[in-house]
Amino acid sequence: MLSRTRDNGVSAAKRGTWEDRALLWISFSYAAGIAVYAMLPDEPSWQAVSVVFCAVTGLALLRSRTRGVTPLVLFVLAFCAGGALSSIRTAYVAAPRLADEMTVDLTGFVLERADRLNGTRLLVSVETVNEHSLQDVVFPTRVRVRVPATTAAVIGDKVQFRARLFPPSGPVMPGGYDFSFRAYFSQIGATGFSFGVPDVKDHGGISVRLQIAAYVQSIRDKLAARIKADLADAPEAALAVALLVGDRGAISEHQQDNLRAAGLAHILAISGLHMALFAGGTYGAFLFFLSLFPALSLRMPTHKLAAVCALMAAAFYLLISGGSIATQRSFLMIALVFLGVLTGRRGLTLRSVALAALFLLTLAPERLFYPGFQMSFAAVICLVAVYETWREQAERTSLKSVSQTGWKRRFLRSTGRWLLGLFVTALVAGIATGIIAAHHFGRVAPFGIVGNMLGMPVFSLLVMPMGVLAFVLMPFGLSSLPLAVMAFGLNVLLNIAQFVAELDGGSGAIGQLTTFEMLALVAAVFAVFLLRGRSRLLAAVPLALGAGLVWASPSPDVHIAASGYRIAARDAGGTLKWTGRGGSFQTESWYQAEGVPPHQIKSHKTKSPQLHCDDLGCVVKAYARSEQARPTSSPAKPLLIATPRTLDALYQDCRYADLIVSDLIVSGNCSAPIVLDKSVRQVRGAISLWLSAETRELLTTRSGGNVADRPHEDQVRTEVVRIEFAVDESPRAWHRQGDVTRASLK
């Protein structure tokens, strides 16, 4: 009898897990379909994928008539829908892209303007190229160019300029940041810089959509200018503009680094807390205002009227804040909350999270791979799951009953619960987003809980309320005082971030997790927070898998850029050393994956005797990480990497080097075991290599060449045991070579 009761309890828990969170599981399956599509070795036909999806849907409908719809059927449908929609989206956004770098004369309309401390960029919708209309030639419809900071052009203006353009750059390293992916789905076919300030031209008219975008941007610019004027360009002004208007361009790198190290960088992404304070404040203020009129409040549903006003305020905040992915998610969820007020249902549930995710992914499936989307939804899923569990436990134990104790005890209890909630929020969100941050940025915030416990009370109780009040009073010219109080709170917040960052000392740079390591660890976190009862023990499986992958996945020993002569290779002590010009995004990405803090990168510059250069090129000595464990009496011979710049140097290096890296085209009779010339790197992109000092079969990329006749020494050699390219041999749509050449424009 006892075992039967226990079995019934387990089955009831399983049914509850499915029934309460069915839409969330379906959204996971939908996302899995998108992810599997992106990992396919070759681009599928969108027509074939659509036919498969229609066939699966038809079979599911036939089956549902006799056996009903089971969870497995829904999972399969969602998975196929995600893959089919991704394929259709890829085909739909396809646009011309540059194949060669070129200098052209362009006219077009400004779609976006981004002002940063390191320069100004314009996204331009091209109308003519070299005085030819796009209807007459094949050319990218959108280009992104860096322009002088004195450029006056804003969104909606027609501009004319001469520019040097390049094809969108690919991944900086295998598995690293991939601008070409974002550029493809944004239909950006070229990037570059302008020669001088673009001229603003008169235009007969622009589209309604661009008119709306220009009007919204003008409001944002006026609000930002008003905030800066009221704060007299104080150091906190840039942060206030970022929080209220969504423009983070003026925030200094030092401030951003401190906020990241303190685990407070999430306040820069206008998300749930910002939207809740803005819309929630509007709801409370309007409800209070209506309560001042008893005759009105007794006859009308004032809470519903307040909810409508809060929805309008949330929509306004969405527009003026720039509409990032986190803001869109927050708006959708807050809208569902207030729709719940209008319909008498609870809105903040995992169902609302799943609906928001499905909506955003249906509009643009590629968002699944953006860090903002992943971190935003990972945090909110775990947080809502935790607080739903708390609410259920409170209902079962009647913790929500009104206490009859004195006000002091009630105050202390409420304060304790608030502090506990703040601690749990920081812990849960830190765990959920920390894994994803380690994958994309190679760092975590080890003292993030300290930073959030100290900083979030200031942010929640002082900074954002004063910011909302400043917005309300700004039309009346009374925003100076709340903005001054907000600036004071921001100053306290920045001091807290500075304090916590000094505790960090660079320990947050842990190296980059691979995609599969990140997926396994995130799955373990979701299992802990979303499953119930003993089912949570299943989290041990992905946790063990993720930990095993991390332990068994050493960092590359050599990094090679997709073009040029920038290389990073380990020295005899196992330290990664870089060559070429410093301060590049490429080099920063390599050391981010290595787990080296940014301020230490300069000390990793390659020097003699590891590097030898002359006018004809350079030779770099590369060692395996495992070389550190070898006896010093029998060191391995290093891998010789040659970077010849002339044909004469190439002839010599082919005889003696183990690896050739060059922007030249190398003939097939080069005897070097591995040749990475222009023809290879232009197609396959950046390269990473893993080395070993053990005796093994020689890995080579050359089918020709007389490798057997190369000089041989009776010494253990460092050999290449694994090569990874940033671009697959059968490139996907976003990595394929462009179709616009200099010849095609003539």
N, C-alpha and C positions, 0 to 999 in steps of 0.2 A: 504493500500500500504506500509506504514511504517512498520507494523508488518510483512508483507510478506518478505520485505527486511531484517528485523532483523532475521527472521527464516532462510532465505537463508544464512545469515552470520554465524549463529550458526552451521548449517549443514556443511558449507564449512570448518569451524574451526575443526569440528569433523573429516571430511574427511582428512584434512591436518594432524591432529594428528595421524591418522592411517597410511596414505600413507608415511609420512616422517619417522615414527618411528615404522613401522610394524615389522621389524626384532627385534627391542628391545623388543616389547611386546611379540613376539614369544619366545625370549630367557628367559623372565620372566616366561612364561608358562612352558618352558622346565625345568627351575630351580625349579618351583613349583612341577613338577612331581618327581624330585629327592628328594625334601624335604619331600613330602608325603610318598614316599617309605621308607625313613629313619625313619618316625614316626609310621609306621605300628606296631601293637602290636605283630606280629609274622612274621617270615621270609617266604615270599611267594615262590612258585616254579618258578624258572626262565623260565622253559618251558611253564608253564601256562601263565605267564605274557607276554611272547613273542607271544604266540598264540593270546592273547587278542589284543596286539598291531597290529599284522598282520591283524586281523579281522577288527579293527577300520580303518586301512589304506585302506583295500579293500573297505569298505563301503564309505569312503571318496572319493575314486577314482570313484566309481559308481555314487555317488551324483554329483561329479564335471562335469560329462558328460552332465547332464541335467540342473543343477542349478548353476554351477560354484563353485568356492572355496570361501567360506565366511570366515571372520576373526574367527568366532566361530569354524569352522572346523579346521582351522590352529592351534588354541589354543588347541583344544582337541588332535590333532595329536602330537603337541609338548609336551603336558603334558604326554601322554602315552609313547612317545619316551623316555622322561627323566626317567620315572619309570622303563620301560623295560630295558634300558641300565644300570641303577643302579643295577637291579637284576642280570643281566648277569655279570656285573663287579664283584659283590660280589661273585658269584659262581666261576668266573675265577681265582681270586686271592687267593682262599682258600688254606691254607697250614697248615702242622702240627704245633701244638703249645703245649707248656708244660702244664701239669696238676699239677705236683708236683715240688717243688724245689729239685734240685739235683746237685751233683758235678760230672763233666765229664771231660775227656780229648778230646780236639778238635784240628782238623787241618782244615784250610780253607784259602780262599783268602780275603784280605782286600778290601772291596768295598768303604768304606768311612772312613775318619778320621776327628774327630772334636776335636780341642784343645781349651779348655776353661780355665778360671782362676781357676775353681774348679775341674779340672781334664781333662783327655783325654779319648775319647770314640772311639771304633772301631766298624764298622758294618762289620761282617764277613760272607761270603758265606761258609757254612760248607761243607767239603768234607768227613771227617770221624769223628765218635764219639766213644770213647773207642776202637779205632783201627778197628771199623766196618764201612764199606762204607755205605753211605745213601741209596744205592740200596738194602742193606740187612736189614736195620732197619728203623723204622719210627721215624723221628727226624726233628726239625725245619730246614729249609733250610737256614735261616738267623738268626743270633743272634747279639745283641748289648751288648758290654761289656765295662766296665770301666777298663782302664789299667794304669800302672804307667806313669807319664809324661816323663820318660826317654825312653819309648818305641820308637824304631827306625823304626818300620814297617810303610810303607806308602801304598797308594792305589796301588793294583796290586801285593803286596808281599804275599807270602804264609807263614802263621804263624802256630805255634803249641803252645798250652798252656793248662793249667788246669784251670777250671773256676767253680764258683758257680753260677748256673742259677736259675731264677725264672720265673713264668708265667708273661706275660705282665700285668701290673696293670690296674685296671678298673678306672672308674670316681672317683675323689677325693671326690665328693659329688654329690647328685642328681642334674643334669643339669650342673655340673662342667666339668673341663678339663678331657678328656677321652683319655689316652694314648693308651688303647687297641684298640680304633677305628683307630688311625693312624698306630699302629703296624700291625693290620690285613691287611690293604690295602697296607702296605709296605712289607708284608709277613715276618715280624719279629715275630718269634715264641717264643723267650725267651730273657730276659735281665739279666744282672748280673755283675760280676767282675772277673778278672783273679787273680790267685795266682802268683804274680811275673810278670816279663817282658816276653811277648811272644817271642818265638824264631822264627827268620826269617829263612825259609828253602829254598833250591833251588827248582825250579820247571821247568818242561819240557816246559812249555808254557802256555799262558793265552789267553782268547778269545779276538777277535778283539775289541769288545766293551770295555772290561776292559783295553786293551792297550791304546785305545783312552782316556778313563777316566784318566788313570795314566799319560799320556802325558800332558793332559790339566792341571791336578793338579800340575805337576812339573813346568809348566809355571807359574801358580798362586803362587806357593811357591817361585820361583825365583823373581817374581815381588814384593812379600811381603818382601822378604829379602832385596831387593835393596832399597825399600822405607824406611825400618827400618834403613838400613845402612846410607842412605843419611840424615835421620833426627836424627841420633845418639840416637835412642830410646827415643826421646822426648815424653812427655805426649800426644801430638797430633798424634804420629806415628800410634797408634792403630786405631784411627779414620780415618786417611788417608788410611790405608790398608782396612778398612771396606768399604769406599766409592769407592775405585778403584778396589779392588779385591773381595769384598763381604765377607771377613772373619771378623766376629765381635767378635771372641773369646777372643781377648785381651782387649776389651773395659771394663773399670772398671764399677762396679755396680753404683758407685757414678755418673759417667758421664752419664750413661744410665738413671738413675733416674732424673737427671737434664733436660736432653733432653725431657723425657716424660712429666715432669711437665711444661716445656716451650712450649709444642706442637710441638717440633722439632724432635721427634723420627722418623718421616717419612723419614728424610734424610738418615737414616741407611738402609732403604729398597730401594735397587737400583730399581728405577721405572721410571716414565715418565720423570721427570725433568732430572735425570741423563742421561737417554738414549737420550733425546732430545738434551742436551748439547753436548754429545759425538758424536752422529751421525750428529746432526746439525752443530757442529763445523767442522767435517770432510767435510760435504757438502759445507759449505761456504769457507773453505780453498782450497778445490780442485777447486771450481768454480773460486776463485780468481787466483789460479795458472794458469788455462786455459786461463783466460782473459789476461794474460801477453803475449799471442801469438795470435795476431789479426787474422792471416791467419787461424789458427786452429779454433778459436772461431767463426769466420764468416761462416765457412763451415760445422761445426759439431754441433749437439745439445749438447752443453756443460752441460746444466742443467741435461740432462738425464745421461750423463757420471758421473757427480758429484753424482747423485742419486744412481747409481750402487755402487760407492765407499762408499757412506754413508751406504748403505745396508750391505756391507761387514764389515764395521767398527762396525755396530750395532751387527752383528752376532758374531764378535770377542769379543765384550764387553759382550754379553750374555754368552759366554763360560767361560771367565775368571772371571766373577762376581758370579759364582755359580749357576745361572739359577733358582732363586727363582720364586714363582708364580707372584709376582709383576713385576719382570724383564721379565718374559715370556710374560705377558700381554703388557708391554711397547714395547717389541720387535715386537710383532705382530702388534700393532697399528702404530709404526714408520715405519714398513715394508709396511703397507697399505698406509701410507702417501707418501712414496717414490715410491711405485707402482702407486699411483695417479699421481705423477710427470711424470712417464714414459708413462702413458696412457692418460695424460691430464685431469684427474679428481681430484676433491677434496677428500683427503683421511681421514682427521680428522673429522669424523662425528659420530653420535650415531650408524650408521650402522656398522662402523668399530669396535666400542666398543662391539656391539652385536656379531659380527663375532668372535672377540677374545674370548669372554666369551663362545660362543657355541663350539669353537674349543677346549679350555682347558677343559670344562666340558665333552665333548665327549671322550676325552682321559682318564679322571679320574673324574667321577662324584662326588667322595668324596671331591674334592677340594671346593665344595660349602660351606662346613662347616668349612673351615680353616679361621682363622681371617685375614690372609694376603690377601686371595682372596676377602673376603667380603669387607674389608676396601679399597682395591685398586680399585675395580670396583664401589663401592658406590661413592667414591670421583670423579672418572673420569666421571661417568655417569652424576652426578650433574654439574660438571664443564663444560663439553662439552655442556650440555643443556643450561646452563647460557650463554656461549659465542656464541652459535648458535642464541639464542634470541637477544643478543646484535648485532650480525652481521645482522640479519634480520631487526632490528630497524634502524641500520645505513644505510642499503640499501634503506629503505623506506624514510628516512629523508635526504638522500644524504649527510650523515656526512663523507663519504669517499672522497669527492671532495677535490682537492688540495687547500689548503688555500693560499691566496695571501698576508697574513700578514707578518710582519718581522720575522727574524729568532729567535729573543728573545721570541716573543709570541708563535711561533711554538714549541720552546724548552720547554717553561713552560707548554704548552698544552700537549705535549708528556710526559713530566715528571709527570704531574697530572694524565694522563690516566694510566701510568705505576703504579703509587702508588695506584690508584683506583683499577686497576686490581689485584695488590698484596693483597689489603685489601679484595676484593671480593673472591679471591681464598682462602685466609686463612679462611674467614668466612664460605664459602660454604663447603669447604673440612672439616673444623672443625666440622660443624654440622653433615655432612654425616658420618664421621668416629667416632665422639664422641659417638654417640648412640651405635655403634658396639663395641667400646672400653669399654663402660660401661657394656655391656653384657659379654664380654670375660674377662675383667681385673678389673672391678669394679671401674674404675676411669676415669676421663676426665681431660682436661687441661683448667681450667677456664680462664687462661691468655694466651691461645694459640694464639690469635690474636696479642697480644703484642709481644710474642716471634717470631712469623712469620714476623711481620712488621719490627722488628729490625734485625732478623737473616737471613731471606731469601735474602735480597739484598747482604749481605756478601757472602752467599753461592752461589748465582747465578752469581754474577759479579766477584768474586775473587777465591773462593775455587775450584769449579768445572772447570772453564776455566784453572786455573793453573794445575789442575790434568790432564786434557786432554792434555795440552801442555807437561807435564812431561812424559806422555805415548809416545808422538811423539818423544821427544828428548832422551828418555831412551836408544834406540839402539845406539845412538851416544855418550853416556856417559855424556850428558849435562842436566840431570834431576835434579841436585842438586838445582839450582836456583829456578825453578818453584815449586819444592817441599817445599823449604824454605818459599816461598811466600804463598803457600797453607797452611803450618803449621801455619803461622802468622794469616791467615784468620780463621783457625780452633780454634786458641787460642781466637780470638775475639768472635767467635761463642759460645765457651764453657763458656766464661765470661758472655755473654748475657743469656745463658741458666741458669747459676748460679743465675743471678740477677732475672730472671723471676721465677725460682723455689722458691726463698726466698719470693717472693710475694705470691706464692701459699700457703705455710705453711701447706700443707697436706689437703687443702680444696678440692682438686680434687678427693679424695677418697669418692665416693658417694654411694658405694654398687653396687651389681651386678643386672643388669636387667635380667629378665627371657627371655626365647626364644620368647614367645608370646608378651611380652612388647616390645622387640626389633623389632620384625616384624611389629607391629602396628605403632611404631614411625618412622621406616624407610619408611614404605608405605606412611605415611603422608609427609615425606620429598620428596620422589619421585613424589608424586602427585603435590606438589607445583612447582617443577622444570620441570616436564615433561608434565603436562597438560597445556591447553591454555585457555585464557579467563576466563569466569565464572566457567569453569570446575574445576579450582583450588580450588574453595570453597569446593569441595568434600574432600579435605585434612582434613577438620574439623572432619570427621567421624573417620578415624583411629587415629587421634590425640587425640580425646576425649576417644576413646577406650583404647589407650595406657596409657593415664594419669589415667584413671579409674583403669586399672590393676595395675599400680604402687602404687596407693593409697590403693588398696584393697589387696595387697600382702605383708604381713609382713615377715620379715626374720625368719628363724627357731630359735627355742629356745634351741635346743640341736643338736649337730653334733656328729656322731659316726663314727670312721674309719672302713674300711673294715676288718681290723685285728689289733691285739694288743689291747691296753687299752687307746688309745688316744681319749679324749672326750673334747668337749667344751659345756658348759651349762651356762645359765644366773644365776646371783646371785640375791639377793632380790632387788637390785636397777635396775635390767634390763640389766646389763652389761654382755656381753659374756665373760666367763672366760675359759681358756684352762688348761688341765691336760696333763701329759706325758712330753716327751722330747721336748725342744724348737728347733726352727730353722728348722722345717720340712716344706716341700712343702705343706703337708696336712694342717697344722695349718695356713700357710700363705694364702692358698686358702679360708679357712673359714673366716678369717678376711678381706680378699679382698671382699668377698661377703657381709660382714657386713658393709663395708665402713670405716674400720679402717686403717690408714696409717701404712706402715710396721714398722716404727720406734717406734710405740706405742704398738706393739704386746707384747713385753716383760712385759709391765706393766699390762697386762691382765692375768697373771698367777694366777691360782686358789690357794687360801690360806684357812687356817682354819678361821672360822668354816664351810665354804662351803665344804671343803674337809677334809676327815679323812682317813688316810692310816695306815696299819700295814703290817706285813710280809705275811698275807693271802690275802690281796687285799685292795681295797679302796671303800669308799662310797662318792658319790657326791650328793649334794643337788641342784636341778634344780628348777627354778622359771619361771613363765610365764612373758612375756613382759608386759601383762596387769596388773600384780601385782602392778606396780608402781602407778596405779590409785586407788588402794584399800585403805580404811581407815587404818591408822597405828594401830588402836586399835584392828582390827580383821584380822591379817595377815593370808594368806593361808598356810596350811601345805605344805612344798616343796615335790616335786617328788624325791624319794630316788633311785638313780642309783647305783647299786652295781657292782663291777668288781672283782669277786672272782677268785683266782688263783689256789685254791686247792678244792678238793671235800668236805672237811669238811667246808670250808668257803661257798661253794655253798649251802650246806644243810641249814646253818643258814640264808643266804641271801634270799633264796627262801621263807622263812617264813615272812620276814619283809620288803624286798625291793619291790619297785614298778616296777623296770626295772632291768633286769639282762643283763650285757654285759660281755661276756667271750669267750676265745679261747677254752674252754672246750666244750664237747658235753653234753647238759643238758637233763635229762630224762623227760618224759611227766608228772611226778607227781609233778613237781615244781609248787608251788602255786603262784608264781609271775605273775601278769597280762601280762607282756610283757617280753619275753625271746629272746634275740638276741645272740645266741651262735655261735659256729664255723660252724655248719651245715647251719645256716641261712645266716651269713655274707659271707661265702665262695661262695655262689650262688648269693645272692642279692647285695653284695658289701656294700659301705658306706650308711649310713642312716641319715636322717634329721627328726626331730620331732618338732611339734608345740604344745604348752601347753596352758592350760586355767585354771584359778582359779575359774571358775564358776561350780556350781553343774550340772552334766550331767551324762549320761550313761557311764560306764567304758569301755574304749577301750582296748581290749586284743588281743594278738596274739596266745594264748594258748587255745586249745579246751579241754584239760584236766586240772588237778590241782583243788584243793579245795579253790578257791578264796573266797567263801562265809565265810569260817572259819577264814579268816585273821583278825588280830586285827582291831577294828573299833573305831573311835573317832568322836565325834560330833563337827567337825571342817571342814571348807571349805578346800578341798584338791586341789592340783595342779594335773591335769589329762592330759593325752595325748589325743589330739583331732584329730591329723593328723600325719600320718607316710608316708614318701616317701623313696623309695629305689633307689639306683643308677642304678640297673639293673632290668629290668622287670621280672615278674614271668615266662614269656616265652621269654628267652633271644634271642636277635638277633645274627647273625653269629659271630660278633666281640666280643660278651660277653659270648659266650658259653664256657663251660669248655674244656680245651685242651684234646688232645688224647694221649699225650706222658707221660708215667709214668715210675717210676723206674723199675717196673716189665716188661714193654714192651721192655726195653733195654737189658734184660737178655736173 
